[in-house]
Amino acid sequence: MTSLNLPRSVLLRVWMKEHFIRSKDLADQLGVTPQRVNMMIRAETMPSQHHATCLRLGFPEELLPKPFDGHPGPVCCPPIFPGLNQPTDVPSGVGHE
């Protein structure tokens, strides 16, 4: 398998290893945990603040996840608890027999 076929995250790990950069080292620079760094490396996006810091540290932009400041995951809706739902503005006698 050539380097062109490897996932971006693997290529980033190889680059970090070649430069003796551990997840802990990067975590210290970003102010996060090493676990968070590992999650960011595998993700498709990362916070733009961390992306900018990585660029300042000399990371190749093409190996980094894309900068993104939105919330990850699906758009969340408020929970609907059936036991808490109250009929709203239903005039008395309407719909009741």
N, C-alpha and C positions, 0 to 999 in steps of 0.2 A: 504494500500500500504506500503510495507516494504521499508527500506532505500535502499535496493539493487535494487529496481525497479525505484527509483527516478532518474531523470536526474542529471548528474554531476554538472551542474550549481546550481541546487537546493541544492544538498548536500554541495556544497561550501558555499552557502549562509547560510545554517544551521550552518556549522562550524564557519563561521565568526560571526554569531550572538552569538554562545556559547562562543566566545572569545572577545565579545564586540568590534568587529572591524567593523566600518562603511565604506561605499564606500569612503567617504571623507577622512577617516584616511588612507586608502590604497592609495588613489589618492595623498595625500601629500607625502607619502613615495616613490611613483613611479614618481612624478613630472608631473602628468597628471590631467585631470579634473575627478570629480566623474562620469560624464556621460561616459567618456572613460573607466573607470573601469567597469561600468555596461555592456558596450559593450563587453569588454574583457572576463568578467565572462561568458557571454552567448555564446561567440564564441567558435569554435573548436580549434583555435590556438591563441597564443599571442606572441608578440615580445620576443625573447629569453632573452633580457636584463631585461624585466619586470618579466619573468618567474624566472630567477636567483635571482632577488631581493625578490620575493615572497618566494622562498625556503629559502633564508637567514633569512627572517622574521619568518620562522617556519610553513609556509603553507604546508599541505600534498601534495606531488607531484601528487598523484593519483586523487586529486580533481581539479588540475589546468588544464587549456587548454594546449595543446602541444606547445612547443616552435617552433617558425617559424619566419624567417626573410625575407621571400619573400613578394611580393605585393599581397594583397587580390584581389579576383575577377578574371575575365577572362583576358587572355593576350590581350592587346589592340593593335589595328592596327591604323595606321595613317588615318585620315579622307580622303575620296575621294570626292572632290567637282567637279561634272561634268562640271560646268561652267569654272573651272580653268584648266581642263585637256587640254593639247595641244598635237596634234599628234606629235610623236617623230620619227625623222629620216625616214619619209616616202618620198621616192623620188617623185619628181613632176611627175604627170601623172599616177602614180601607183594607181589603185583603183579609179581613177576619170575618168569619161567618158564625 
